[in-house]
Amino acid sequence: MITKKLTRKINDVTIIGAGVSGTALFYNLAKFSNIRNVCIIEKSNGIATINSHPLNNAQTSHDGSTETNHSLEHALELQFKARNLRRYLDSKGVDPELWKKRLRMVLGVGEKEVNQLEERFTNFSTHYPDIRLAHSRDLAKIEPMIIKGRDPRQPVCAIVSDQGYIVNYQRYAQELFSDAMQLQPNFDHAFNTPLEEIGIMDDHFVIRTPEANFYSKIVVFEAGPYSLFFARKLGYGLKYGILPVPGSFYSAGHLLNNKVYRVQIENMPFAAIHGDPDILDMEDTRFGPTTKFLPLMERHRYGTFMHFMELPLLSSIEGLVSLFSIMNKNKLWGYAAKNLVFDMPIIGPAAFLREVRPIIPTIRYRDLKLRRGAGGIRPQIVNLETKKLEFGDSTIVGRNIIFNTTPSPGASVSMANGHRDAQKVVEFLGPGYTFNEERFQKELG
């Protein structure tokens, strides 16, 4: 059903998807633009119920300082964008159900990783005043379980930031939506409204759903892999496919008080296992995510398999060639097989134990419990022409339409992306429409 009765009007802007990215754009348009006819459509029954739900992501605000897969250039770009999100969270004051601040660190184990982090700290410390280098003695005070039981001859160090934001991204999206509706009560919204088809009529789009048709001058897709799904139907993004990378988490009880990441595995496109206290229960440490390939558009929603098969990765020769090229080039066959084992009963925790012990040397088999039904999907973009993975948030801009797939770190840069897309929407609409850049920078920049 549609939660709000909508008139037969042509909206200026319609946003497809009410996760963190969709609601961030909704909020930017409400607060900083003079656009008044905006509608957000969501197929689920509420805000941020899929990948933005706290059970399905790492709850981290990334800024590049402790993510060793980022060069300094890319890290600084991420730092700049992450500031928008954090200033919004800070404006909400103390709200432990929305966000908490802890330490965040990247842990290096062994001489090679320690040398890597020491060099990284030298290069990054002038740009990140919040980081420091901690060795064994300091780590024993910060996170005792990291050092307890560890061979004292084993070199270990960490780059530690005191700006480790833990975020309930569902609550964040709910706050954005609520703020937007208070600012602009005439903005429209519709939940339980899955998109069936989008077409073009004269100078606007027709958005067909089971309950009603919506009409809009501008459309912005914030629907994860479905953004590419509908882009291709309109002739955009034909050189792209989706590699769905689901992640699972293990619970292990109260072992860590702060966010502990590991050095990126060399030549591996996915993050190494990390440990985090859960914002829903800070006495429970989660380890993960495991990563594997699953031919679904959304985790645990097996009906999305047929939609995935309409994308080219497994249903075309160029898609299959790209997939095999990526698996071979990145040596992912063994990695994928190992990660499949992690989700199996009995042997899964035993195999996963080896991944966690570099962080917690004394962790035991009985400490680990797989979180059934938790974990989301990262829609990793595959370029079918280059036969390579494309990292970062992915955006396709067409004529009066934008498609965002927003893989990791999409949530961390969601406010920045909402700012970017709001400016583009104003450009699409033309004379008479404005975005108050000065106010945005004053409040969130």
C-alpha positions as CSV (number, residue, x, y, z in Angstrom):
1,M,0.0,0.0,0.0
2,I,1.0,3.6,-0.4
3,T,1.4,5.4,2.9
4,K,0.4,8.7,1.5
5,K,-2.3,9.5,-1.1
6,L,-0.5,11.2,-4.0
7,T,-2.1,13.5,-6.5
8,R,-1.7,13.2,-10.3
9,K,1.0,15.8,-10.5
10,I,4.5,15.9,-12.0
11,N,7.0,16.2,-9.2
12,D,10.2,18.1,-9.7
13,V,12.3,15.2,-8.2
14,T,11.6,11.6,-7.3
15,I,14.1,9.6,-5.3
16,I,14.0,5.8,-5.6
17,G,15.2,4.2,-2.4
18,A,15.0,5.4,1.3
19,G,18.3,4.1,2.6
20,V,21.1,6.3,3.8
21,S,21.8,7.7,0.3
22,G,18.2,8.4,-0.6
23,T,17.4,10.1,2.7
24,A,20.6,12.1,2.5
25,L,19.5,13.6,-0.8
26,F,16.0,14.1,0.5
27,Y,17.4,16.0,3.4
28,N,19.8,18.1,1.2
29,L,16.9,19.1,-1.1
30,A,14.6,20.0,1.9
31,K,17.2,22.1,3.8
32,F,19.4,23.7,1.2
33,S,17.4,24.0,-2.0
34,N,14.3,25.8,-3.0
35,I,12.7,22.8,-4.7
36,R,9.4,22.0,-3.1
37,N,7.9,19.1,-5.2
38,V,10.0,16.1,-4.1
39,C,8.9,12.5,-3.5
40,I,10.8,9.5,-2.1
41,I,9.7,6.0,-2.9
42,E,10.7,2.9,-1.0
43,K,9.7,-0.7,-1.7
44,S,10.1,-1.8,2.0
45,N,7.8,-0.8,4.9
46,G,10.2,1.7,6.4
47,I,13.4,3.6,6.3
48,A,16.8,1.9,5.7
49,T,15.7,-1.7,6.2
50,I,18.1,-3.4,3.8
51,N,21.9,-2.7,3.6
52,S,21.6,0.4,5.9
53,H,20.2,-1.7,8.8
54,P,22.8,-2.0,11.6
55,L,22.8,-5.8,11.4
56,N,23.9,-5.6,7.8
57,N,27.0,-3.3,7.8
58,A,30.1,-2.5,9.9
59,Q,28.5,0.7,11.5
60,T,31.7,2.6,10.7
61,S,32.3,6.1,9.5
62,H,35.4,5.7,7.3
63,D,37.7,8.6,6.7
64,G,40.7,7.0,5.0
65,S,43.2,7.2,7.9
66,T,42.9,3.6,9.0
67,E,41.9,2.0,5.7
68,T,45.2,0.8,4.2
69,N,43.7,0.2,0.8
70,H,43.5,4.0,0.3
71,S,46.4,6.0,-1.0
72,L,47.0,9.4,0.7
73,E,45.2,11.1,-2.2
74,H,42.1,9.0,-2.0
75,A,42.2,9.0,1.8
76,L,42.1,12.8,1.9
77,E,39.2,12.8,-0.6
78,L,37.3,10.4,1.7
79,Q,38.3,12.5,4.8
80,F,36.8,15.6,3.2
81,K,33.5,13.8,2.4
82,A,33.2,12.0,5.8
83,R,33.3,15.4,7.5
84,N,29.7,16.2,6.2
85,L,28.3,13.1,7.9
86,R,30.1,13.6,11.1
87,R,29.1,17.3,11.4
88,Y,25.5,16.2,11.0
89,L,25.9,13.5,13.7
90,D,27.6,16.0,16.0
91,S,24.6,18.4,15.5
92,K,22.3,15.8,17.0
93,G,24.2,15.9,20.3
94,V,24.7,12.9,22.6
95,D,22.5,10.1,21.3
96,P,24.0,6.6,22.0
97,E,21.3,5.0,19.8
98,L,22.4,7.0,16.8
99,W,26.1,7.3,17.2
100,K,29.0,6.7,19.6
101,K,32.6,7.8,19.5
102,R,35.3,5.2,20.2
103,L,38.9,4.7,19.1
104,R,39.4,3.2,15.6
105,M,42.6,1.6,14.7
106,V,44.3,-0.5,12.0
107,L,46.4,-3.3,13.5
108,G,49.6,-4.5,12.0
109,V,51.0,-7.9,13.0
110,G,54.5,-9.1,12.0
111,E,57.5,-7.1,10.8
112,K,56.2,-6.4,7.3
113,E,52.8,-5.0,8.4
114,V,54.4,-3.0,11.2
115,N,56.9,-1.4,8.8
116,Q,54.0,-0.6,6.5
117,L,52.0,1.1,9.2
118,E,55.0,3.1,10.5
119,E,55.6,4.4,7.0
120,R,51.9,5.2,6.5
121,F,51.8,7.1,9.8
122,T,54.8,9.2,8.7
123,N,52.9,10.1,5.5
124,F,49.5,10.6,7.0
125,S,50.0,12.1,10.4
126,T,50.3,15.7,9.2
127,H,46.9,15.4,7.4
128,Y,45.2,13.5,10.3
129,P,45.8,15.2,13.6
130,D,43.6,12.6,15.3
131,I,45.9,9.6,14.7
132,R,48.9,8.3,16.7
133,L,51.1,5.3,16.5
134,A,50.7,2.7,19.3
135,H,53.0,-0.3,20.0
136,S,52.6,-3.2,22.3
137,R,52.8,-1.4,25.6
138,D,50.2,1.3,24.5
139,L,48.0,-1.3,22.9
140,A,48.0,-3.3,26.2
141,K,46.4,-0.3,27.8
142,I,44.0,0.6,25.0
143,E,42.8,-2.9,24.1
144,P,44.2,-5.5,26.5
145,M,42.8,-8.5,24.6
146,I,44.9,-7.6,21.5
147,I,48.1,-8.2,23.5
148,K,47.0,-10.9,26.0
149,G,48.5,-14.3,25.0
150,R,50.5,-12.9,22.1
151,D,54.0,-14.0,21.6
152,P,56.1,-11.1,23.0
153,R,58.6,-11.6,20.1
154,Q,55.9,-10.9,17.5
155,P,56.1,-7.2,16.3
156,V,52.8,-5.4,16.5
157,C,51.6,-1.8,16.2
158,A,48.6,0.2,15.3
159,I,47.6,3.5,13.8
160,V,45.0,4.7,16.3
161,S,42.4,7.5,15.7
162,D,40.3,9.1,18.4
163,Q,37.6,9.8,15.9
164,G,36.1,6.3,15.6
165,Y,32.5,7.0,15.0
166,I,30.2,4.0,15.4
167,V,27.0,4.8,13.5
168,N,23.5,3.2,13.5
169,Y,22.9,4.1,9.8
170,Q,19.3,3.1,10.0
171,R,18.7,5.6,12.7
172,Y,20.8,8.2,10.8
173,A,18.5,7.7,7.7
174,Q,15.4,8.0,9.9
175,E,16.7,11.2,11.4
176,L,17.4,12.6,7.9
177,F,13.9,11.7,6.7
178,S,12.3,13.2,9.8
179,D,14.3,16.4,9.6
180,A,13.4,16.7,5.9
181,M,9.7,16.2,6.6
182,Q,9.7,18.8,9.3
183,L,11.4,21.3,7.1
184,Q,9.1,20.6,4.1
185,P,5.9,18.9,5.2
186,N,4.6,18.9,1.6
187,F,7.4,16.6,0.5
188,D,5.8,13.3,-0.6
189,H,6.8,9.8,0.4
190,A,5.5,6.3,-0.3
191,F,6.6,3.0,1.4
192,N,5.6,-0.5,0.5
193,T,5.9,0.7,-3.1
194,P,8.1,-1.4,-5.3
195,L,9.1,0.0,-8.7
196,E,8.0,-2.1,-11.6
197,E,8.9,0.0,-14.6
198,I,10.2,3.4,-15.5
199,G,9.6,5.1,-18.9
200,I,9.7,8.5,-20.5
201,M,6.6,10.5,-21.5
202,D,7.1,13.8,-23.2
203,D,9.5,15.8,-20.9
204,H,9.1,13.7,-17.8
205,F,9.4,10.2,-16.4
206,V,6.6,7.8,-15.6
207,I,7.4,5.5,-12.6
208,R,5.0,2.6,-12.5
209,T,4.3,0.7,-9.2
210,P,1.6,-1.8,-8.3
211,E,-0.5,0.8,-6.6
212,A,0.0,4.0,-8.6
213,N,2.0,5.8,-11.3
214,F,4.3,8.6,-10.3
215,Y,5.4,11.4,-12.6
216,S,8.6,13.3,-12.3
217,K,10.9,15.7,-14.2
218,I,14.0,14.4,-12.4
219,V,14.6,10.9,-11.0
220,V,17.5,9.8,-8.8
221,F,18.0,6.1,-8.1
222,E,19.5,5.3,-4.7
223,A,18.6,1.6,-4.9
224,G,21.8,-0.3,-4.6
225,P,22.2,-2.9,-7.4
226,Y,18.7,-2.1,-8.6
227,S,20.0,1.3,-9.7
228,L,22.0,-0.5,-12.4
229,F,19.2,-2.9,-13.1
230,F,16.9,0.0,-14.1
231,A,19.7,2.1,-15.7
232,R,20.3,-0.7,-18.2
233,K,16.6,-0.8,-19.1
234,L,16.9,2.9,-20.1
235,G,20.0,2.3,-22.0
236,Y,22.5,3.5,-19.5
237,G,25.4,1.6,-17.9
238,L,25.5,-1.1,-20.5
239,K,29.2,-1.7,-20.0
240,Y,28.7,-2.5,-16.3
241,G,27.7,-5.6,-14.4
242,I,27.3,-6.3,-10.6
243,L,29.3,-8.7,-8.5
244,P,27.2,-9.1,-5.4
245,V,29.5,-9.5,-2.4
246,P,27.6,-10.5,0.8
247,G,29.2,-10.3,4.2
248,S,28.4,-12.2,7.3
249,F,29.4,-11.5,10.9
250,Y,30.3,-13.6,14.0
251,S,29.4,-12.5,17.5
252,A,32.1,-13.2,20.2
253,G,31.0,-11.5,23.4
254,H,32.7,-8.6,25.1
255,L,36.3,-8.7,23.7
256,L,36.8,-5.2,22.2
257,N,35.8,-1.7,23.3
258,N,37.0,0.0,20.1
259,K,37.1,-0.6,16.3
260,V,40.0,-2.8,15.3
261,Y,40.7,-3.2,11.6
262,R,43.5,-5.2,9.9
263,V,46.0,-4.2,7.2
264,Q,44.5,-4.8,3.8
265,I,45.5,-8.2,2.3
266,E,47.9,-7.5,-0.7
267,N,46.1,-7.8,-4.1
268,M,42.8,-8.5,-2.4
269,P,39.9,-6.2,-3.4
270,F,38.0,-6.8,-0.2
271,A,38.7,-5.7,3.4
272,A,40.3,-8.0,5.9
273,I,38.4,-9.2,8.9
274,H,37.9,-6.6,11.6
275,G,36.4,-6.5,15.1
276,D,33.8,-3.9,16.3
277,P,31.6,-3.4,19.3
278,D,28.0,-3.5,18.1
279,I,26.0,-0.2,18.6
280,L,22.9,-2.3,19.3
281,D,24.8,-4.1,22.2
282,M,28.2,-2.6,23.1
283,E,28.9,-5.7,25.2
284,D,29.0,-7.8,22.0
285,T,32.0,-7.7,19.6
286,R,31.3,-8.6,16.0
287,F,34.0,-10.0,13.7
288,G,33.7,-9.9,10.0
289,P,32.6,-9.5,7.4
290,T,33.2,-12.7,5.6
291,T,33.0,-12.2,1.8
292,K,31.7,-14.4,-0.9
293,F,29.8,-14.3,-4.2
294,L,26.0,-14.7,-4.1
295,P,23.9,-14.3,-7.2
296,L,21.2,-12.1,-5.4
297,M,20.3,-8.5,-5.6
298,E,19.6,-8.4,-1.9
299,R,20.8,-10.7,0.9
300,H,18.3,-13.3,2.2
301,R,15.8,-12.4,-0.5
302,Y,16.0,-15.3,-2.9
303,G,13.3,-13.9,-5.1
304,T,15.8,-11.4,-6.4
305,F,17.8,-14.1,-8.1
306,M,15.9,-13.7,-11.4
307,H,16.5,-10.0,-11.4
308,F,20.2,-10.6,-10.9
309,M,20.1,-13.0,-13.9
310,E,18.8,-10.1,-16.0
311,L,22.2,-8.4,-15.4
312,P,25.1,-9.5,-17.6
313,L,27.6,-11.0,-15.2
314,L,26.3,-14.6,-15.4
315,S,24.0,-14.3,-18.4
316,S,26.4,-13.1,-21.1
317,I,29.7,-14.2,-22.5
318,E,31.3,-10.9,-21.8
319,G,30.1,-11.1,-18.2
320,L,31.4,-14.6,-17.7
321,V,34.8,-13.7,-19.2
322,S,35.0,-10.6,-16.9
323,L,34.2,-12.7,-13.9
324,F,36.8,-15.3,-14.6
325,S,39.3,-12.6,-15.5
326,I,38.7,-10.9,-12.1
327,M,38.9,-14.2,-10.2
328,N,42.1,-15.2,-11.9
329,K,43.9,-11.8,-11.8
330,N,43.1,-11.2,-8.1
331,K,43.7,-14.9,-7.1
332,L,40.2,-15.1,-5.7
333,W,39.3,-18.7,-6.2
334,G,40.9,-20.0,-3.0
335,Y,39.7,-16.9,-1.1
336,A,36.1,-17.4,-2.2
337,A,36.2,-21.1,-1.3
338,K,37.6,-20.3,2.2
339,N,34.9,-17.7,2.8
340,L,32.1,-20.1,1.8
341,V,33.4,-22.4,4.6
342,F,33.1,-19.7,7.2
343,D,29.3,-19.8,7.0
344,M,29.1,-23.6,7.4
345,P,28.0,-25.1,10.8
346,I,30.7,-26.7,13.0
347,I,33.6,-26.3,10.6
348,G,32.9,-22.6,9.9
349,P,33.8,-21.2,13.4
350,A,36.9,-23.4,13.4
351,A,38.1,-22.0,10.1
352,F,37.1,-18.5,11.0
353,L,39.1,-18.7,14.3
354,R,42.3,-18.5,12.3
355,E,41.2,-15.2,10.8
356,V,40.4,-13.6,14.2
357,R,43.4,-14.7,16.2
358,P,45.7,-12.1,14.7
359,I,43.4,-9.6,16.5
360,I,42.5,-11.6,19.6
361,P,45.2,-14.3,20.2
362,T,43.2,-16.0,23.0
363,I,39.9,-16.3,21.3
364,R,38.3,-19.8,21.5
365,Y,36.1,-21.8,19.2
366,R,33.2,-21.6,21.7
367,D,33.4,-17.8,21.7
368,L,32.3,-17.5,18.0
369,K,28.7,-17.6,17.0
370,L,27.6,-16.9,13.4
371,R,24.9,-14.3,13.2
372,R,22.2,-16.0,11.2
373,G,20.1,-13.7,9.0
374,A,22.5,-10.8,9.4
375,G,24.8,-9.2,6.9
376,G,24.1,-7.3,3.7
377,I,25.4,-7.2,0.1
378,R,27.9,-4.9,-1.4
379,P,27.1,-4.4,-5.1
380,Q,30.6,-4.3,-6.5
381,I,30.7,-2.8,-10.0
382,V,32.3,-4.8,-12.8
383,N,33.5,-3.0,-15.9
384,L,32.8,-5.4,-18.8
385,E,35.1,-3.5,-21.1
386,T,38.2,-3.5,-18.9
387,K,37.2,-6.7,-17.1
388,K,38.1,-5.1,-13.8
389,L,36.3,-4.2,-10.6
390,E,35.6,-0.5,-10.1
391,F,35.9,0.6,-6.5
392,G,34.2,3.4,-4.5
393,D,30.7,4.7,-4.9
394,S,29.5,4.4,-8.5
395,T,27.3,7.0,-10.2
396,I,25.8,7.1,-13.7
397,V,24.4,10.4,-14.9
398,G,22.0,10.5,-17.7
399,R,19.5,13.1,-19.1
400,N,17.6,14.3,-16.1
401,I,18.3,11.1,-14.2
402,I,21.0,9.8,-11.8
403,F,21.8,6.2,-10.8
404,N,23.8,5.5,-7.7
405,T,24.8,1.9,-6.7
406,T,26.7,3.3,-3.6
407,P,28.9,0.4,-2.6
408,S,31.3,0.8,0.3
409,P,32.0,3.3,1.7
410,G,28.7,4.6,0.5
411,A,27.2,5.3,4.0
412,S,30.3,7.2,5.1
413,V,30.0,9.6,2.2
414,S,26.2,9.6,1.9
415,M,25.8,13.2,3.0
416,A,28.5,14.4,0.6
417,N,26.9,12.4,-2.2
418,G,23.5,13.9,-1.3
419,H,25.1,17.3,-1.5
420,R,26.6,16.5,-4.9
421,D,23.4,15.1,-6.3
422,A,21.3,17.9,-5.0
423,Q,23.5,20.4,-6.9
424,K,23.1,18.2,-10.0
425,V,19.4,18.1,-9.7
426,V,19.3,22.0,-9.4
427,E,21.4,22.1,-12.6
428,F,18.9,19.7,-14.3
429,L,15.9,21.8,-13.4
430,G,17.5,25.1,-14.6
431,P,16.7,28.7,-14.0
432,G,14.7,29.5,-10.9
433,Y,16.1,26.6,-8.9
434,T,18.9,27.1,-6.4
435,F,21.1,25.3,-3.9
436,N,22.3,27.3,-0.9
437,E,26.0,26.2,-1.0
438,E,27.0,28.8,1.6
439,R,24.6,27.5,4.2
440,F,25.6,23.9,3.5
441,Q,29.3,24.6,4.0
442,K,28.5,26.6,7.1
443,E,26.5,23.8,8.7
444,L,28.1,20.6,7.3
445,G,31.2,21.5,5.3
